[in-house]
Amino acid sequence: MIFSVSNEERDRDLAYRNRANSYIRKPVDFERYKEVLKGVADYWLSLNEPPPF
């Protein structure tokens, strides 16, 4: 997962080419930033099901 301030297409492309499975742009507004972080944590810690090994 990439968490970046960049919204450049080339940066997103590079991230996905390097096997990132998510690219999230950090909001500038602190309240929105906290909401995004909560959503990311909820997804990765509660909703995501890792692949079987």
N, CA, C and O of each residue as an XYZ file, in Angstrom:
212
protein
N       0.842     -1.158      0.000
C       0.000      0.000      0.000
C       0.897      1.234      0.000
O       1.875      1.309      0.744
N       0.551      2.180     -0.833
C       1.259      3.451     -0.909
C       0.344      4.531     -0.351
O      -0.822      4.627     -0.732
N       0.877      5.337      0.549
C       0.161      6.454      1.144
C       0.993      7.684      0.814
O       2.065      7.878      1.389
N       0.512      8.522     -0.111
C       1.344      9.579     -0.662
C       0.593     10.890     -0.798
O      -0.636     10.910     -0.869
N       1.335     11.981     -0.833
C       0.735     13.287     -1.122
C       0.638     13.520     -2.622
O      -0.042     14.447     -3.062
N       1.305     12.696     -3.403
C       1.333     12.893     -4.849
C       0.053     12.388     -5.508
O      -0.464     11.321     -5.177
N      -0.437     13.184     -6.445
C      -1.574     12.765     -7.259
C      -1.145     12.635     -8.724
O      -1.979     12.624     -9.629
N       0.163     12.537     -8.938
C       0.697     12.422    -10.287
C       0.457     11.018    -10.844
O       0.697     10.021    -10.164
N      -0.014     10.955    -12.071
C      -0.274      9.667    -12.707
C       0.992      8.811    -12.753
O       0.923      7.600    -12.547
N       2.143      9.423    -13.020
C       3.385      8.649    -13.113
C       3.748      8.003    -11.777
O       4.304      6.905    -11.749
N       3.435      8.682    -10.667
C       3.718      8.111     -9.344
C       2.802      6.928     -9.053
O       3.248      5.907     -8.530
N       1.525      7.067     -9.390
C       0.598      5.939     -9.218
C       1.007      4.778    -10.101
O       1.004      3.630     -9.658
N       1.358      5.062    -11.344
C       1.779      4.019    -12.265
C       3.010      3.282    -11.733
O       3.061      2.053    -11.757
N       3.988      4.031    -11.259
C       5.200      3.425    -10.713
C       4.887      2.541     -9.503
O       5.437      1.449     -9.360
N       4.010      3.021     -8.651
C       3.639      2.238     -7.468
C       3.017      0.903     -7.877
O       3.399     -0.148     -7.361
N       2.065      0.946     -8.798
C       1.407     -0.293     -9.223
C       2.350     -1.198    -10.010
O       2.260     -2.422     -9.910
N       3.236     -0.617    -10.776
C       4.219     -1.431    -11.500
C       5.170     -2.148    -10.534
O       5.722     -3.201    -10.853
N       5.350     -1.558     -9.354
C       6.210     -2.158     -8.337
C       5.406     -2.996     -7.337
O       5.850     -3.251     -6.217
N       4.232     -3.410     -7.762
C       3.401     -4.374     -7.039
C       2.650     -3.829     -5.836
O       2.221     -4.598     -4.976
N       2.484     -2.522     -5.762
C       1.603     -1.985     -4.721
C       0.192     -2.477     -5.023
O      -0.175     -2.626     -6.188
N      -0.588     -2.725     -4.002
C      -1.963     -3.151     -4.255
C      -2.973     -2.054     -3.913
O      -4.184     -2.256     -4.004
N      -2.454     -0.897     -3.521
C      -3.322      0.230     -3.233
C      -2.501      1.517     -3.269
O      -1.331      1.523     -2.887
N      -3.108      2.589     -3.723
C      -2.462      3.907     -3.742
C      -3.469      4.893     -3.175
O      -4.518      5.129     -3.775
N      -3.158      5.464     -2.034
C      -4.065      6.379     -1.356
C      -3.378      7.733     -1.221
O      -2.247      7.830     -0.746
N      -4.080      8.764     -1.644
C      -3.521     10.103     -1.534
C      -3.895     10.698     -0.187
O      -5.059     10.672      0.213
N      -2.905     11.232      0.505
C      -3.123     11.838      1.816
C      -3.861     13.168      1.654
O      -3.432     14.028      0.885
N      -4.956     13.332      2.370
C      -5.649     14.619      2.343
C      -4.844     15.691      3.082
O      -4.071     15.377      3.988
N      -5.025     16.939      2.697
C      -4.349     18.054      3.345
C      -5.067     18.407      4.653
O      -4.422     18.715      5.655
N      -6.377     18.361      4.638
C      -7.183     18.687      5.810
C      -7.009     17.609      6.893
O      -7.191     16.422      6.623
N      -6.657     18.026      8.111
C      -6.344     17.068      9.167
C      -7.532     16.187      9.548
O      -7.356     14.993      9.792
N      -8.733     16.752      9.603
C      -9.910     15.938      9.948
C     -10.161     14.875      8.877
O     -10.469     13.726      9.195
N     -10.028     15.258      7.632
C     -10.197     14.288      6.529
C      -9.082     13.247      6.572
O      -9.321     12.070      6.301
N      -7.883     13.666      6.906
C      -6.734     12.759      7.035
C      -7.038     11.673      8.071
O      -6.775     10.494      7.836
N      -7.595     12.080      9.224
C      -7.941     11.110     10.262
C      -9.010     10.133      9.757
O      -8.938      8.938     10.045
N      -9.999     10.633      9.005
C     -11.044      9.772      8.454
C     -10.449      8.741      7.490
O     -10.811      7.565      7.524
N      -9.540      9.193      6.638
C      -8.905      8.295      5.677
C      -8.089      7.226      6.409
O      -8.157      6.045      6.067
N      -7.325      7.643      7.409
C      -6.541      6.673      8.177
C      -7.433      5.649      8.864
O      -7.097      4.465      8.900
N      -8.560      6.085      9.407
C      -9.487      5.147     10.041
C     -10.030      4.164      9.013
O     -10.137      2.969      9.288
N     -10.370      4.663      7.833
C     -10.872      3.781      6.783
C      -9.828      2.768      6.344
O     -10.147      1.601      6.118
N      -8.590      3.205      6.223
C      -7.499      2.299      5.843
C      -7.309      1.235      6.919
O      -7.185      0.048      6.614
N      -7.285      1.663      8.170
C      -7.114      0.710      9.273
C      -8.277     -0.270      9.324
O      -8.066     -1.469      9.502
N      -9.497      0.223      9.172
C     -10.665     -0.670      9.173
C     -10.553     -1.709      8.070
O     -10.819     -2.891      8.286
N     -10.156     -1.257      6.888
C     -10.033     -2.191      5.774
C      -8.968     -3.250      6.051
O      -9.260     -4.445      6.000
N      -7.742     -2.829      6.342
C      -6.629     -3.766      6.486
C      -6.741     -4.647      7.721
O      -6.299     -5.796      7.702
N      -7.324     -4.128      8.786
C      -7.367     -4.891     10.029
C      -8.669     -5.658     10.232
O      -8.719     -6.595     11.029
N      -9.727     -5.265      9.515
C     -11.026     -5.908      9.732
C     -11.606     -6.592      8.494
O     -12.145     -7.694      8.585
N     -11.495     -5.941      7.353
C     -12.177     -6.430      6.154
C     -11.302     -7.269      5.234
O     -11.783     -8.218      4.615
N     -10.043     -6.934      5.143
C      -9.151     -7.615      4.217
C      -8.941     -9.078      4.637
O      -8.744     -9.384      5.812
N      -8.989     -9.948      3.658
C      -8.695    -11.357      3.888
C      -7.425    -11.694      3.144
O      -7.420    -11.714      1.913
N      -6.336    -11.962      3.865
C      -5.070    -12.262      3.202
C      -5.135    -13.580      2.434
O      -5.954    -14.447      2.736
N      -4.268    -13.717      1.445
C      -4.277    -14.967      0.677
C      -3.800    -16.140      1.544
O      -2.992    -15.955      2.454
N      -4.303    -17.341      1.258
C      -3.825    -18.503      1.997
C      -2.403    -18.839      1.552
O      -2.059    -18.690      0.380
N      -1.597    -19.285      2.482
C      -0.212    -19.647      2.162
C      -0.002    -21.117      2.362
O       1.101    -21.619      2.145
